[in-house]
């Protein structure tokens, strides 16, 4: 996806790990509801996501505040070979789907 509605994404399949990776950036301040149709792959029902975001676009890590912006890990479910989720505003999300 190339810049559709403030979203930028890419995907890759890692054959050795047998995973599909979806990487998506939401450059908008607003959260975005997205639906990924995983047609063409045999996705297992569990997926892991890692999100890095901040409501403050000028936030950064420093010696004094080493955890101002940190990745957060979560688990999500793949249902009927699709994945629906809301992306946080100003976020970068990596989704790892087991195949």
C-alpha positions as CSV (number, residue, x, y, z in Angstrom):
1,X,0.0,0.0,0.0
2,X,1.5,3.3,-1.0
3,X,0.2,6.1,1.1
4,X,-3.5,5.4,1.2
5,X,-5.3,7.4,3.9
6,X,-2.1,8.1,5.8
7,X,-1.2,4.4,5.9
8,X,2.0,2.9,4.4
9,X,2.5,-0.9,4.5
10,X,4.7,-3.7,3.2
11,X,4.6,-7.5,3.6
12,X,7.1,-10.3,3.4
13,X,7.0,-14.0,4.0
14,X,9.9,-15.6,5.9
15,X,10.0,-19.2,4.7
16,X,12.5,-20.4,7.3
17,X,10.4,-19.1,10.2
18,X,7.2,-19.9,8.3
19,X,5.7,-16.4,9.1
20,X,4.0,-13.6,7.3
21,X,5.2,-10.1,8.4
22,X,3.0,-7.1,7.8
23,X,4.6,-3.7,8.6
24,X,2.4,-0.7,8.6
25,X,2.8,2.9,9.5
26,X,-0.1,5.2,10.5
27,X,1.1,8.8,9.9
28,X,-2.2,10.3,11.1
29,X,-3.0,11.5,14.6
30,X,-6.2,9.5,14.3
31,X,-6.5,5.7,14.9
32,X,-7.3,3.7,11.8
33,X,-9.5,0.6,11.6
34,X,-7.8,-1.9,9.2
35,X,-8.8,-5.3,7.8
36,X,-6.1,-7.5,6.4
37,X,-7.4,-10.3,4.1
38,X,-4.8,-13.0,4.2
39,X,-6.1,-14.8,1.1
40,X,-3.5,-17.0,-0.5
41,X,-1.8,-18.1,2.7
42,X,-2.7,-20.7,5.3
43,X,-2.6,-18.5,8.4
44,X,-2.8,-20.0,11.9
45,X,-5.1,-18.4,14.4
46,X,-2.5,-16.6,16.5
47,X,-0.5,-13.6,15.5
48,X,1.9,-11.4,17.5
49,X,2.1,-7.6,17.1
50,X,4.6,-5.1,18.2
51,X,3.6,-1.4,18.2
52,X,5.7,1.7,18.7
53,X,3.7,4.9,19.1
54,X,3.4,8.2,20.9
55,X,0.8,10.9,21.0
56,X,3.7,13.4,21.0
57,X,5.3,13.3,17.6
58,X,8.4,15.0,19.1
59,X,8.9,12.4,21.8
60,X,12.3,10.7,21.8
61,X,14.3,8.5,24.1
62,X,17.2,10.1,26.0
63,X,19.5,9.2,28.9
64,X,17.1,11.0,31.3
65,X,14.0,9.4,29.8
66,X,15.1,6.1,28.2
67,X,11.5,4.8,27.9
68,X,9.7,7.7,26.4
69,X,8.9,5.7,23.3
70,X,9.0,1.9,23.6
71,X,7.5,-1.0,21.7
72,X,4.5,-2.8,23.1
73,X,3.9,-6.4,22.4
74,X,0.4,-7.9,22.1
75,X,-1.3,-11.0,20.7
76,X,-4.2,-10.9,18.2
77,X,-6.4,-13.6,16.6
78,X,-6.7,-14.4,12.9
79,X,-10.3,-15.3,12.1
80,X,-11.4,-16.7,8.8
81,X,-8.0,-15.9,7.4
82,X,-8.4,-12.2,8.1
83,X,-7.1,-9.9,10.8
84,X,-8.9,-6.7,11.9
85,X,-7.4,-4.2,14.3
86,X,-7.3,-0.5,15.1
87,X,-3.9,1.1,14.5
88,X,-3.0,3.8,17.0
89,X,-2.3,7.3,15.7
90,X,1.3,8.1,14.9
91,X,2.3,4.4,15.1
92,X,4.4,1.8,13.4
93,X,3.1,-1.8,13.8
94,X,4.7,-5.1,12.9
95,X,2.4,-8.1,12.7
96,X,3.9,-11.6,12.7
97,X,1.4,-14.2,11.5
98,X,2.3,-17.9,11.9
99,X,1.7,-19.9,8.7
